[in-house]
Amino acid sequence: MRFFALLPLLLLALYKLDQALPRFYIFDPQRLQELSKASIERHPNNVTELMIDLNQALRKEYGEKHVLPFDTNPEHWVFSNHGNAMGAMIIMHASISEYLIFYGTPLGSEGHSGVHLADDYFTILSGVERRFMPGELEATEYYPGDQNWLKRGEGSQYQLHGWALELAQGWIPSMLPFGFLDTFTSTLDLVNLWKTVYLTGKGMIGQLLVGKF
Ligand SMILES: *[C@@H]1O[C@H](CO)[C@@H](O)[C@H](O)[C@H]1NC(C)=O
């Protein structure tokens, strides 16, 4: 009985916390798009050099303590299987309220975006992303420099052939089950799962230690 009396208070507290979440964001989607466009312009034909360049710009803009360095060492890259889609990613930032990664596949992949308690900003670096939502009969296409904003609570079918800079802002831990479930129902790639959990956890704890929620 007492618990039920407290329930409205608990809900109010959760609502307030949710409303306050954006105060913890450090990344700005518009700025990420500007920096991406500048790097694309400097390195239109080599995505490795583009990523090195963009990573340096991001570290300069947001500080080295918030953006991990980029390399092509396989130790720092993981597969991501989610919603029937597959690609690889390198985590540059992971905290409770944000993550920033390079994500993509040179082969092309297609699936469900998932429905998240987070906004997702997908800036295309190379190749093309196509997406559609129920009620649309034509795909929307995104090319290098374009940014696809998947709003919190929305889902889409998407196809990515190339590479993107992805920023998520919201309740990041709530997104993790979607990112991990395909491992148990399909790939059984537990080594990759462990690597992903380790790198994500390390990022989140590291950010908490420097005061970033
Ligand atoms: C792209 O740049 C990287 C790093 O400089 C280089 O190793 C690679 O060979 C280049 N790739 C192409 C296709 O030119």
The ligand as a MOL file (V3000), in Angstrom:
LIG
                    3D

  0  0  0     0  0            999 V3000
M  V30 BEGIN CTAB
M  V30 COUNTS 14 14 0 0 0
M  V30 BEGIN ATOM
M  V30 1 C 43.8440 5.1330 -47.9300 0
M  V30 2 O 44.7070 5.6960 -47.0030 0
M  V30 3 C 45.3880 4.7490 -46.1990 0
M  V30 4 C 46.1360 5.5200 -45.1080 0
M  V30 5 O 46.9030 6.5670 -45.6450 0
M  V30 6 C 46.2690 3.8820 -47.0680 0
M  V30 7 O 46.9460 2.9330 -46.2800 0
M  V30 8 C 45.3890 3.1880 -48.0980 0
M  V30 9 O 46.1730 2.4490 -49.0010 0
M  V30 10 C 44.5490 4.2040 -48.8830 0
M  V30 11 N 43.6000 3.4870 -49.6930 0
M  V30 12 C 43.3850 3.7770 -50.9690 0
M  V30 13 C 42.3290 2.9670 -51.6430 0
M  V30 14 O 44.0050 4.6280 -51.5560 0
M  V30 END ATOM
M  V30 BEGIN BOND
M  V30 1 1 1 2
M  V30 2 1 1 10
M  V30 3 1 2 3
M  V30 4 1 3 4
M  V30 5 1 3 6
M  V30 6 1 4 5
M  V30 7 1 6 7
M  V30 8 1 6 8
M  V30 9 1 8 9
M  V30 10 1 8 10
M  V30 11 1 10 11
M  V30 12 1 11 12
M  V30 13 1 12 13
M  V30 14 2 12 14
M  V30 END BOND
M  V30 END CTAB
M  END
